[in-house]
């Protein structure tokens, strides 16, 4: 078999030479140069995105779902169950891999919110488990509780980096961000009650980081381009105080809702 392969290569080389080998060489060199340039661009984007993920990993989660948060609902508030949470059944509607990651992240946020209202979370657990199994990402092993995947920690990023899935990390981060912003707008007085100005500023910074990452990745990843387009309208959120955040989110309410619909269909 090896001898036949060598002979075949020899015949091809002779044929190419007879048909203008120099032109072929030039075309190959041009293609190689373009490929090298593309590799350099992608490597540059990778370095930048890695630094963004490191910054994101240092930010605290939003106060109302933060571990050890002082946020709580009164007995009366818990009796009025939120109707805006996603149904766990949306897990069955996600078809593409990107959609599964996004729905997984959004459902993990909503499970946390449902628990705050003392709502049953078993169906969320089942939906999250189903999506995790469908996705079959070995990176998830670094997460102790699959329901906490929305936290998009540095450990998860590192694991997804090793497994060649960093673009999907930003699918998770984008969906978690939108779902949390959407929830805040449903009851901003309550959810923002545990925010201080630093927390408000961190929300704005989180938006900037995620927007930057998905915008750069969309240059060569068609699956993340819709995410970049959906989040583009959030550039107006740049609050440094709680009052500014509340005002800006109220103004961007329709944009946040539209982004949610675009990411979680």
Backbone torsions as a table, in degrees:
resi	resn	phi	psi	omega
1	UNK	NA	-40.0	-179.8
2	UNK	-64.1	-42.0	-180.0
3	UNK	-62.0	-41.7	179.3
4	UNK	-63.1	-40.8	179.7
5	UNK	-63.1	-42.4	179.8
6	UNK	-63.6	-43.4	178.8
7	UNK	-63.2	-41.5	-179.6
8	UNK	-62.0	-42.9	178.8
9	UNK	-62.8	-39.3	179.3
10	UNK	-62.2	-45.1	179.5
11	UNK	-62.8	-40.6	179.2
12	UNK	-63.4	-42.7	-179.9
13	UNK	-61.6	-42.9	179.3
14	UNK	-63.2	-43.5	-179.1
15	UNK	-63.5	-40.9	179.5
16	UNK	-65.0	-40.5	179.3
17	UNK	-62.9	-39.9	-178.7
18	UNK	-68.3	-28.8	-176.5
19	UNK	-96.0	8.4	179.9
20	UNK	105.9	63.7	-177.8
21	UNK	-58.6	-32.4	-178.2
22	UNK	-62.4	-41.8	179.2
23	UNK	-63.3	-40.5	179.3
24	UNK	-63.9	-42.6	179.1
25	UNK	-60.4	-42.5	179.9
26	UNK	-63.4	-41.9	179.2
27	UNK	-64.3	-40.9	179.5
28	UNK	-65.7	-39.9	179.2
29	UNK	-64.4	-41.2	179.0
30	UNK	-63.6	-43.4	179.5
31	UNK	-63.2	-39.4	-179.9
32	UNK	-65.4	-39.5	179.4
33	UNK	-64.8	-43.8	179.3
34	UNK	-63.7	-41.4	180.0
35	UNK	-63.0	-41.1	179.7
36	UNK	-65.1	-42.8	179.0
37	UNK	-62.5	-42.1	178.9
38	UNK	-63.3	-41.0	178.4
39	UNK	-62.0	-39.8	179.5
40	UNK	-65.5	-41.1	179.0
41	UNK	-63.6	-46.8	-178.5
42	UNK	-65.4	-37.1	178.3
43	UNK	-64.7	-39.5	178.8
44	UNK	-64.9	-43.3	178.2
45	UNK	-63.1	-40.6	-179.7
46	UNK	-60.4	-44.8	179.6
47	UNK	-61.7	-44.0	-178.8
48	UNK	-65.7	-44.1	-178.9
49	UNK	-65.7	-36.8	176.4
50	UNK	-59.3	-41.9	-179.4
51	UNK	-68.1	-35.9	177.6
52	UNK	-64.4	-43.1	179.9
53	UNK	-62.4	-37.8	178.2
54	UNK	-63.7	-41.3	177.7
55	UNK	-64.8	-43.9	-179.0
56	UNK	-61.7	-38.9	-178.5
57	UNK	-65.0	-19.9	-179.5
58	UNK	-87.3	-13.2	-179.3
59	UNK	-79.8	141.3	175.9
60	UNK	-75.1	152.9	176.2
61	UNK	-66.7	161.8	178.5
62	UNK	-59.3	135.8	-170.3
63	UNK	-51.2	-35.7	-174.2
64	UNK	-75.5	-11.6	175.1
65	UNK	-124.3	11.7	-179.3
66	UNK	-73.5	141.5	177.8
67	UNK	-63.3	129.2	179.7
68	UNK	79.2	13.2	-179.4
69	UNK	-67.5	151.5	176.6
70	UNK	-82.4	-2.2	-178.0
71	UNK	-64.7	136.1	176.8
72	UNK	-155.6	159.4	178.1
73	UNK	-109.5	145.6	177.2
74	UNK	-74.4	166.8	178.9
75	UNK	-59.0	-39.1	-179.6
76	UNK	-67.7	-41.4	-179.6
77	UNK	-65.2	-35.9	179.8
78	UNK	-67.6	-21.7	-179.1
79	UNK	-75.3	-21.7	178.4
80	UNK	-96.5	93.3	-174.5
81	UNK	-72.7	136.5	-179.8
82	UNK	-68.1	132.9	179.8
83	UNK	-96.7	-2.5	-175.8
84	UNK	-89.9	-7.6	-179.7
85	UNK	-68.5	147.2	177.4
86	UNK	-66.8	143.8	173.4
87	UNK	-75.9	137.9	176.9
88	UNK	-55.5	-21.2	-178.9
89	UNK	-64.5	-16.9	179.6
90	UNK	-64.0	-16.9	178.0
91	UNK	-61.4	-30.7	-179.4
92	UNK	-78.1	-17.5	-176.9
93	UNK	-90.6	-16.0	179.0
94	UNK	-72.9	125.9	-176.7
95	UNK	-110.1	-50.8	-178.7
96	UNK	-79.5	162.7	179.9
97	UNK	-62.5	-41.5	179.4
98	UNK	-61.0	-42.6	179.2
99	UNK	-63.6	-39.2	-179.9
100	UNK	-63.2	-42.6	177.3
101	UNK	-61.4	-45.0	-176.6
102	UNK	-66.1	-44.2	179.8
103	UNK	-66.0	-39.1	177.7
104	UNK	-56.8	-47.0	-179.0
105	UNK	-65.5	-44.7	-179.5
106	UNK	-63.6	-41.3	179.4
107	UNK	-66.4	-32.9	178.3
108	UNK	-68.1	-33.0	174.1
109	UNK	-66.9	-47.1	-176.3
110	UNK	-67.9	-30.2	175.5
111	UNK	-63.3	-41.1	179.0
112	UNK	-62.9	-42.8	179.4
113	UNK	-66.8	-40.4	179.4
114	UNK	-61.4	-38.8	179.7
115	UNK	-64.8	-34.5	178.1
116	UNK	-61.6	-33.2	-179.6
117	UNK	-92.1	7.7	-179.2
118	UNK	57.2	39.2	175.3
119	UNK	-89.7	154.8	176.4
120	UNK	-61.0	137.9	-178.8
121	UNK	-118.8	5.5	-177.5
122	UNK	-59.2	-41.5	-179.2
123	UNK	-67.2	-32.7	175.1
124	UNK	-66.1	-41.3	178.6
125	UNK	-59.7	-43.0	-179.5
126	UNK	-65.6	-43.3	-179.6
127	UNK	-65.2	-41.9	179.0
128	UNK	-64.8	-41.1	178.9
129	UNK	-64.8	-40.4	179.6
130	UNK	-63.2	-47.5	-179.1
131	UNK	-65.0	-40.1	178.8
132	UNK	-60.7	-40.6	179.0
133	UNK	-68.3	-41.0	179.2
134	UNK	-63.2	-43.0	-178.8
135	UNK	-69.4	-41.0	177.3
136	UNK	54.0	51.4	179.3
137	UNK	-96.5	115.0	-179.2
138	UNK	-62.0	-16.8	179.7
139	UNK	-63.0	-26.8	-175.8
140	UNK	-66.2	-10.5	-179.6
141	UNK	-65.0	-20.7	-179.2
142	UNK	-80.2	-7.1	-179.5
143	UNK	-97.1	121.6	-179.5
144	UNK	-66.7	-40.0	-179.2
145	UNK	-125.1	117.1	-177.8
146	UNK	-57.8	-24.5	179.6
147	UNK	-71.5	-9.9	179.6
148	UNK	-100.5	14.7	-175.5
149	UNK	-63.1	-25.8	-179.3
150	UNK	-62.9	-16.7	-178.2
151	UNK	-69.2	-20.0	177.1
152	UNK	40.1	65.0	-177.4
153	UNK	-75.8	168.3	176.5
154	UNK	-63.3	-34.7	178.9
155	UNK	-62.6	-41.2	178.8
156	UNK	-67.1	-41.9	179.1
157	UNK	-60.3	-46.0	-179.3
158	UNK	-60.1	-42.0	180.0
159	UNK	-66.6	-42.1	-179.9
160	UNK	-69.9	-29.2	175.3
161	UNK	-64.5	-46.6	179.2
162	UNK	-62.9	-31.7	-177.7
163	UNK	-96.2	11.2	176.7
164	UNK	67.0	34.8	-177.2
165	UNK	-127.7	27.8	-175.7
166	UNK	-63.6	-30.3	178.5
167	UNK	-62.3	-34.7	178.7
168	UNK	-73.3	-24.5	173.9
169	UNK	-58.1	-40.1	-178.7
170	UNK	-75.7	-22.6	170.3
171	UNK	-64.2	-44.5	178.9
172	UNK	-62.3	-48.6	-176.5
173	UNK	-63.7	-40.9	-178.9
174	UNK	-65.1	-45.6	-178.5
175	UNK	-66.1	-40.8	178.8
176	UNK	-62.4	-42.6	179.7
177	UNK	-60.5	-50.7	-178.2
178	UNK	-62.0	-42.6	-178.1
179	UNK	-63.6	-37.8	179.5
180	UNK	-71.4	-41.1	177.5
181	UNK	-64.0	-40.7	179.1
182	UNK	-61.9	-42.7	-179.6
183	UNK	-64.6	-41.5	179.6
184	UNK	-58.0	-43.5	-177.3
185	UNK	-66.9	-16.3	178.6
186	UNK	-76.7	-25.1	-179.8
187	UNK	-157.8	66.2	-173.2
188	UNK	-62.3	-36.5	-179.8
189	UNK	-58.9	-41.0	-177.8
190	UNK	-77.9	-51.1	-174.7
191	UNK	-67.9	-31.6	-179.9
192	UNK	-86.6	-2.5	-178.1
193	UNK	-65.1	-23.5	-180.0
194	UNK	-101.0	7.7	177.5
195	UNK	-85.6	143.2	164.7
196	UNK	-113.2	179.1	-175.4
197	UNK	-61.9	-34.4	178.9
198	UNK	-65.1	-41.2	178.5
199	UNK	-64.3	-39.5	178.5
200	UNK	-64.0	-43.1	178.6
201	UNK	-63.6	-37.5	179.3
202	UNK	-64.1	-34.8	176.9
203	UNK	-62.1	-45.8	179.4
204	UNK	-62.0	-41.6	-179.2
205	UNK	-67.2	-37.8	177.4
206	UNK	-60.4	-42.1	178.8
207	UNK	-62.6	-45.9	-179.9
208	UNK	-59.1	-45.9	-178.1
209	UNK	-62.7	-48.4	-177.4
210	UNK	-67.1	-40.4	176.9
211	UNK	-59.3	-44.2	-179.5
212	UNK	-62.0	-45.8	-177.7
213	UNK	-62.8	-50.2	-176.2
214	UNK	-69.5	-30.6	178.4
215	UNK	-65.8	-43.9	-179.7
216	UNK	-68.9	-41.6	-179.5
217	UNK	-67.9	-28.7	-178.6
218	UNK	-67.4	-13.5	179.1
219	UNK	-64.7	-25.7	179.7
220	UNK	-138.1	5.1	178.3
221	UNK	-120.7	102.5	-178.2
222	UNK	-63.3	-25.8	-178.6
223	UNK	-70.7	-25.0	-177.4
224	UNK	-100.1	-6.6	179.3
225	UNK	-60.1	-44.2	178.0
226	UNK	-60.4	-31.3	178.4
227	UNK	-67.4	-45.9	178.5
228	UNK	-59.3	-42.6	-179.9
229	UNK	-67.2	-38.0	-178.7
230	UNK	-68.8	-35.5	-177.0
231	UNK	-85.9	-13.9	-176.0
232	UNK	-55.0	-32.8	-177.3
233	UNK	-70.8	-9.7	-177.8
234	UNK	-87.6	2.0	-179.1
235	UNK	-60.9	-21.0	-178.6
236	UNK	-74.9	-12.4	179.9
237	UNK	-86.1	100.7	-178.4
238	UNK	-140.1	44.1	-176.0
239	UNK	-72.3	148.5	174.9
240	UNK	-120.2	-3.0	176.8
241	UNK	-135.2	164.2	179.5
242	UNK	-64.3	-41.8	-179.6
243	UNK	-62.0	-41.1	178.2
244	UNK	-64.9	-42.2	-179.5
245	UNK	-62.7	-44.5	-179.8
246	UNK	-61.4	-44.2	-179.5
247	UNK	-66.4	-46.4	-177.8
248	UNK	-66.1	-37.9	179.9
249	UNK	-69.2	-35.1	177.0
250	UNK	-63.7	-40.9	179.2
251	UNK	-68.2	-30.9	-177.0
252	UNK	-97.0	14.0	-174.9
253	UNK	-55.2	-47.8	-179.2
254	UNK	-65.4	-36.2	179.7
255	UNK	-67.2	-40.0	178.8
256	UNK	-65.7	-42.1	179.0
257	UNK	-64.6	-40.1	179.2
258	UNK	-65.9	-40.0	179.0
259	UNK	-64.5	-39.1	178.4
260	UNK	-62.5	-44.7	179.6
261	UNK	-64.0	-34.3	-179.9
262	UNK	-70.3	-34.4	-176.8
263	UNK	-87.7	-33.3	-176.2
264	UNK	-123.8	90.6	-174.0
265	UNK	-88.8	NA	NA
